[in-house]
Amino acid sequence: MTTRTVADWLCILQACGVRAPTAIRWAPVFADTIRPNTFSAGDKDLTDFLPTILHESAMLEKMKESGSYSADRIRQLGNASPAGTRWRSLVPRADELARNEVRFFEACYGGRMGNGPEGSGDGAKYPGRTPIGITGKDNYRWLGDLVGQDLVGLPELAEQPHFALEFCIKWWEGKVPDSKLGDTRAVRKVVNGGYFGVADVEALAAKARAALA
């Protein structure tokens, strides 16, 4: 895997579509964090990792997911989800949950991924953070133990750029098998649990491969 400079990363990020001011802010973070031994499969990892985090973070513009959905958007996403899923269960509650992040996250994540039941506060405390959207108390605890940080107690740490990139790399290395690399749909299934956004990730992957080359 090639050692890339700040200037290299500035070019790569902008070639992938990251806004210039955002690329300027993030290029030093990538240069400091991503080294030849960072990924087990080197650039083969990076060509899947980079488009994934760009998609999940809205091109590095957000380090925490938004739970402020309109009622119509909740219905749209819920009805597009399979019957029996948590997203589908939110459809009848769309008006109640609209534009209320705390209620939305509690309804969406309460009682899942190590979180206490809806109303415990865990769903709102442990939504998706980092550029890859690490979600749920169990994942925060697992990752915190891995990196030696109290992410259960200080989940907001995962929103700070250097920590955020380091944390999602550790998550990726622990969760995405090398056997899945090169198969965008297979990687998407691991990261997302489904195939939402796969077309955008595939388009970004083509840009990332060209830029990294």
Secondary structure, DSSP 8 states (H G I E B T S, - for coil): -----HHHHHHHHHHTT--HHHHHHHHHHHHHH--TTSSTTTHHHHHHHHHHHHHHTTTTT-SB------HHHHHHHHHTS-TTSHHHHTGGGHHHHTT-HHHHHHHHHTTSTT--STTSSHHHHS--BTTTTB-SHHHHHHHHHHHT--TTT-GGGGGSHHHHHHHHHHHHHHHS-GGGTT-HHHHHHHHHSS-TTHHHHHHHHHHHHHHH-
